[in-house]
Structures are given as structure tokens and as C-alpha cells.
Amino acid sequence: MARKSWPFKRILLFLGLLITVISGVILWWINVVKPPNGIGIGLVSAALLLVGIGVLLIAGFLYLLP
């Protein structure tokens, strides 16, 4: 019965990793390579980074559950 929940947990984990990595790369690119003229892109990317970390935390809690 617990095996049926594994695909959902893996999808959630990979989604969190993907969001975190992509937004982290965007934040690095904005801050190191090309500083932005405005603040909008940086705020959106920082928000995505926090969402990705939140999804990773939820996925971690789901992996701990039986």
C-alpha cells in the first residue's frame, strides 16, 4: 500500500529540486553576471527560491512518514 505513494513523493521531491536549482541559478546570474535595473526579477526569483525550499521541506516530511 505504501508503494503507491512513492511516485507522488518522488515527483514532489524532483519538483522542489528543479524549482530551487533554477531559481538559484537565476539569482546567481542576476547578482553576479548582470545586475538588474529594477528589483522585480530579483524578487520573483527569490520568491521562487523560497517556494522551492518549501516544497523540498514538504517532500522531506513526506519521506519521513510511513
N, C-alpha and C positions, 0 to 999 in steps of 0.2 A: 504494500500500500504506500509506503514512503517513497518508493521508486518513482511513482507518478509525479511527485512534486519536484524531482530533480531538474527537469528541463526548465521549469519556471525559475528555479533558483539560479541556474547557470545563465539563463537569459538576463536576469536581473543583475547578476554579477558582471557579465560582459558589457551590458548597457552602462552600468556605473563606471567601469573601467574606461570605456570608449568616451563617455562624456568628460570624465576627469582628464584623460590624456589630451583630447582635442582642445578643451578649454585651457589647459595648462600650456600647451604649445602656443595657442593664440595669445595668452597673457605674456608669455616669454617674448614672442615676436613683437608685441606692442611695446613692451617695456625696454627691450634690448635693441632690437633691429630698427624699428621705426616708431618713434614716439608719436602718439596720436595728437591731432589738432584739438579734438574735443574729448569729452570724458565718456561719451555714450558707449563706444565699443568696449572700452575697458570695464565699465560697469556691467555690461551684458556678459562679458567673458568671465568676470569674477563671480557673477551670479550663477553662471553655468558650472563653474568650478565647485561652488558650494552645493549645487544640486547634485553633481556627480559624487561628491563626497557623501552626501546624504543617502544617495542610492546605494553606495558601497556599504555604508553602515547598516542599512536595512538588509542588504544581501548577507552581510556578516551575521546579523542576528538570525536570519532565516536558516543559515547553515548550522548555527548552533542548536536550533530546535530539532527535535527528533522527527 
